[in-house]
């Protein structure tokens, strides 16, 4: 099974299938780029992925993955890469042209969509799910309602189907109650920030918490390789 880049470099052993990973990211950081680099690495190592584009257009996601030498068209044709468009639903009056999409970000509509599309699928331990920014749900729902959707539908789905799910949420945008609820239900919590303490800003990442494994708690800087991929600085 493919490894989860960056994260598994900081832990002893692989992330167990069925894990829910919460990424709290600084809006000025390069989390979205990192999420695409993670997706590219997973795909190039033979894994399957569902990428939920919430904070960026689907065409941009494809362009960035192709720049990372991913055969996007071929993988989509072979049902190895699923790109689900939640971004267009956040733009009033726009309709998605994507095969996989949602028409509404209202909690009730999302719950129906999940029931039809994903809840009854078989286990898939080689499947990675990345939701780039669930904070967009807050624009269309009461906070308690969309948090309950994550806790009662999204997270249990990952457990039942043995999916590894990485969910990004904007740091500082929601109530403490919302963060605490998600953190308590997550198997791993990762902080992704912009470090401005030195002469140059740096993107840094750390594992704040992870269940049932030994992990590195220190902050680590990210560096961009010439081919656009990301790795941890020594």
C-alpha positions as CSV (number, residue, x, y, z in Angstrom):
1,X,0.0,0.0,0.0
2,X,1.4,3.5,-0.8
3,X,2.7,5.6,2.1
4,X,1.3,9.0,3.0
5,X,4.1,11.5,2.2
6,X,5.4,14.0,4.7
7,X,3.2,12.6,7.5
8,X,4.7,9.1,7.6
9,X,8.2,10.5,7.7
10,X,7.4,11.8,11.2
11,X,5.9,8.6,12.6
12,X,7.0,5.1,13.4
13,X,5.3,2.8,10.9
14,X,2.4,3.5,8.5
15,X,-0.8,5.4,9.2
16,X,-3.4,2.6,10.0
17,X,-6.2,2.3,7.4
18,X,-9.4,3.9,8.6
19,X,-7.5,6.9,10.2
20,X,-9.1,10.3,10.2
21,X,-6.4,13.0,9.9
22,X,-7.3,16.6,10.7
23,X,-5.0,19.4,9.2
24,X,-5.5,22.8,10.8
25,X,-3.8,25.3,8.4
26,X,-2.8,28.9,8.4
27,X,-4.6,30.7,5.4
28,X,-1.2,32.1,4.3
29,X,0.5,28.7,4.3
30,X,0.9,26.4,1.3
31,X,-1.4,23.7,2.6
32,X,-3.3,23.5,-0.7
33,X,-0.1,22.9,-2.7
34,X,0.9,20.3,-0.1
35,X,-2.4,18.5,-0.4
36,X,-1.8,18.2,-4.1
37,X,1.8,17.0,-3.7
38,X,0.5,14.3,-1.3
39,X,-2.1,13.3,-3.8
40,X,0.5,13.1,-6.6
41,X,2.8,10.9,-4.5
42,X,0.0,8.5,-3.5
43,X,-1.1,8.1,-7.1
44,X,2.3,7.6,-8.6
45,X,2.9,4.8,-6.1
46,X,-0.2,2.9,-7.2
47,X,-2.8,4.1,-4.8
48,X,-6.3,5.3,-5.5
49,X,-7.6,8.7,-4.4
50,X,-10.7,10.8,-4.0
51,X,-9.8,14.5,-4.0
52,X,-12.6,16.8,-2.8
53,X,-11.9,20.2,-4.3
54,X,-13.6,22.7,-2.0
55,X,-11.1,25.6,-1.9
56,X,-9.9,25.5,-5.5
57,X,-11.4,24.8,-9.0
58,X,-11.2,21.3,-10.4
59,X,-9.3,22.4,-13.5
60,X,-6.6,24.0,-11.3
61,X,-6.3,20.7,-9.4
62,X,-5.8,18.8,-12.6
63,X,-3.3,21.3,-13.9
64,X,-1.2,21.2,-10.8
65,X,-1.2,17.4,-10.7
66,X,-0.1,17.2,-14.3
67,X,2.7,19.6,-13.5
68,X,3.8,17.0,-10.8
69,X,4.0,14.3,-13.6
70,X,0.7,12.6,-12.8
71,X,-1.2,10.9,-15.7
72,X,-4.4,12.5,-14.6
73,X,-6.5,11.6,-17.7
74,X,-5.4,8.0,-17.6
75,X,-6.0,7.6,-13.9
76,X,-9.4,9.1,-14.2
77,X,-10.3,6.8,-17.1
78,X,-9.1,3.8,-15.0
79,X,-11.1,4.9,-11.9
80,X,-8.0,5.3,-9.9
81,X,-8.4,9.1,-9.4
82,X,-11.8,10.6,-8.5
83,X,-12.0,14.4,-8.5
84,X,-15.2,15.6,-6.8
85,X,-16.2,19.3,-7.4
86,X,-17.5,21.0,-4.3
87,X,-15.9,24.3,-5.3
88,X,-18.5,25.2,-8.0
89,X,-21.4,24.7,-5.6
90,X,-19.9,27.6,-3.5
91,X,-20.4,30.0,-6.4
92,X,-23.9,31.3,-6.7
93,X,-25.5,30.5,-10.0
94,X,-22.8,28.2,-11.2
95,X,-23.3,24.6,-12.3
96,X,-20.6,22.0,-12.2
97,X,-19.5,20.2,-15.4
98,X,-17.7,17.5,-13.5
99,X,-18.7,13.9,-13.5
100,X,-18.4,13.8,-9.7
101,X,-19.9,16.9,-8.0
102,X,-22.4,18.2,-5.5
103,X,-25.0,20.8,-6.4
104,X,-25.5,22.1,-2.9
105,X,-23.3,22.5,0.2
106,X,-26.4,22.5,2.5
107,X,-26.0,19.8,5.2
108,X,-29.2,18.1,4.3
109,X,-28.3,17.9,0.6
110,X,-24.7,16.7,1.5
111,X,-26.1,13.9,3.7
112,X,-28.3,12.7,0.9
113,X,-25.4,12.8,-1.6
114,X,-23.2,10.9,0.7
115,X,-25.8,8.2,1.3
116,X,-26.2,7.7,-2.4
117,X,-22.6,7.9,-3.4
118,X,-20.2,6.6,-0.8
119,X,-21.7,5.1,2.4
120,X,-22.4,1.7,0.9
121,X,-19.2,1.1,-1.0
122,X,-16.9,-1.8,0.0
123,X,-13.7,-1.4,2.1
124,X,-10.8,0.2,0.3
125,X,-7.6,0.3,2.4
126,X,-5.6,1.5,-0.5
127,X,-7.9,4.6,-0.9
128,X,-6.8,8.0,0.2
129,X,-9.4,10.8,0.6
130,X,-8.3,14.4,0.8
131,X,-10.8,17.2,1.5
132,X,-8.8,20.4,1.0
133,X,-10.9,22.9,3.0
134,X,-14.1,21.9,4.8
135,X,-14.3,25.5,6.2
136,X,-16.4,26.3,3.1
137,X,-19.3,24.5,4.6
138,X,-19.6,27.2,7.2
139,X,-20.7,29.7,4.6
140,X,-23.9,27.7,3.9
141,X,-24.8,26.1,7.3
142,X,-25.0,26.7,11.0
143,X,-21.7,25.6,12.5
144,X,-23.2,22.9,14.7
145,X,-24.9,21.3,11.7
146,X,-21.9,20.9,9.5
147,X,-19.7,19.7,12.4
148,X,-22.3,17.0,13.1
149,X,-22.2,16.0,9.4
150,X,-18.5,15.4,9.7
151,X,-18.8,13.5,13.0
152,X,-21.8,11.4,12.1
153,X,-21.2,10.7,8.4
154,X,-17.8,11.6,7.1
155,X,-15.6,10.2,9.9
156,X,-17.6,7.0,10.4
157,X,-17.5,6.3,6.7
158,X,-13.7,6.4,6.7
159,X,-13.6,4.0,9.6
160,X,-16.1,1.5,8.1
161,X,-14.5,1.5,4.7
162,X,-10.9,1.6,6.0
163,X,-10.1,4.8,4.1
164,X,-7.3,7.1,5.1
165,X,-9.0,10.6,5.2
166,X,-7.1,13.9,5.4
167,X,-9.3,16.8,6.1
168,X,-8.1,20.4,5.9
169,X,-9.8,23.1,8.0
170,X,-8.9,26.8,8.2
171,X,-7.2,27.8,11.4
172,X,-8.9,30.5,13.5
173,X,-12.1,30.7,11.4
174,X,-14.5,28.8,13.7
175,X,-15.4,28.5,17.3
176,X,-13.3,26.6,19.8
177,X,-16.2,24.2,20.2
178,X,-16.0,23.3,16.5
179,X,-12.2,22.6,16.7
180,X,-12.5,20.6,19.9
181,X,-15.2,18.4,18.5
182,X,-13.2,17.6,15.4
183,X,-10.0,17.2,17.3
184,X,-11.5,14.8,19.8
185,X,-12.8,12.6,16.9
186,X,-9.6,12.6,14.9
187,X,-6.9,10.0,15.0
188,X,-4.2,12.5,14.1
189,X,-4.0,16.3,14.3
190,X,-1.5,18.2,12.2
191,X,-0.7,21.9,12.3
192,X,0.4,23.6,9.1
193,X,1.5,27.2,9.5
194,X,3.6,30.0,8.1
195,X,6.6,30.7,10.3
196,X,7.5,34.4,10.3
197,X,10.0,34.5,13.2
198,X,13.2,34.5,11.0
199,X,14.4,36.7,8.2
200,X,12.4,34.7,5.7
201,X,9.0,33.1,6.0
202,X,8.9,29.3,6.0
203,X,6.1,26.8,5.8
204,X,6.2,24.5,8.8
205,X,4.4,21.4,9.8
206,X,4.1,19.3,12.9
207,X,2.1,16.4,14.3
208,X,0.3,17.8,17.4
209,X,-1.3,14.5,18.3
210,X,-1.5,10.9,17.0
211,X,-3.1,7.9,18.5
212,X,-1.5,4.5,19.0
213,X,1.9,5.3,17.5
214,X,5.2,7.1,18.3
215,X,5.6,10.3,16.4
216,X,7.9,13.4,16.1
217,X,6.3,16.4,17.9
218,X,8.8,19.0,16.5
219,X,8.1,21.6,13.9
220,X,9.6,20.9,10.5
221,X,10.1,23.2,7.6
222,X,9.0,22.2,4.1
223,X,11.1,22.8,1.0
224,X,10.1,22.7,-2.6
225,X,12.1,20.5,-5.0
226,X,12.9,21.6,-8.6
227,X,10.2,19.3,-9.9
228,X,7.6,21.0,-7.7
229,X,7.3,18.2,-5.1
230,X,7.7,18.9,-1.4
231,X,9.8,17.3,1.3
232,X,10.8,18.0,4.9
233,X,14.0,19.9,5.5
234,X,16.7,18.1,7.4
